[in-house]
Amino acid sequence: MSKHSFTVSKKARYYQIGDASPVIKKVWIVLHGYAMLSEFFIKKFKNLDDGETLVVAPEALNRFYIDSSYNRVGASWMTKEERITDIKENNDYLNSLANIIFNKIGHDNFSLNILGFSQGGATACRWVFSSPMKVSNLILWAGGIPEDTLTSENKEKWSNINTHLIMGKQDYLIPEDYKARFIELIKKYGIDYSVTQYEGGHKIYPEVLLNFSKSL
């Protein structure tokens, strides 16, 4: 048996709040977590809609049923299978989408916030470091920083990005020992970061998001 591969085209979808136009001063590109869909994920960001903010929620390319009755559908950014290929294809996909959005805005005088929730956090980090785009804030909500981005080659770029960690105090997927190890890792690497903790679990709370956004 021998393994082969070839390239095919695939239609990707995304949802947005606001219009990509010259009035935009802030852009949020938000990456959902495992087994989520961008159609529902983006609703958490309605509070950011002020007429000058654009929120874009790309959807991961791999969809699957998430319940035994085959009614609910979710998407995943990657698995361990064909991991390197998926990472590259995610980066290419997100770079293409960003170019479309930025061209529609028609200028580059806006702040760019990249938010990754849960599994989307690792995808956000890998994308940021595969792209020449200038990122104002990298926000990891209930997600970690993949160690493959903590390289000597990336240190300068990490130092030029405002990195924010947002964690729920009752998030069962991020216990205290994990938080401690994670914080120790990025301290050792030398990342300058802020931490926001809130009362709640493994999800985005619109009121927490809105309060956090006012600090940017």
Beta strands, then each sheet from edge to edge (+ up, - down):
strand 1: 14-17
strand 2: 26-31
strand 3: 53-58
strand 4: 62-65
strand 5: 73-76
strand 6: 111-117
strand 7: 137-141
strand 8: 162-168
strand 9: 193-198
sheet 1: 1+ 3- 2- 6- 7- 8- 9-
sheet 2: 4+ 5-
end
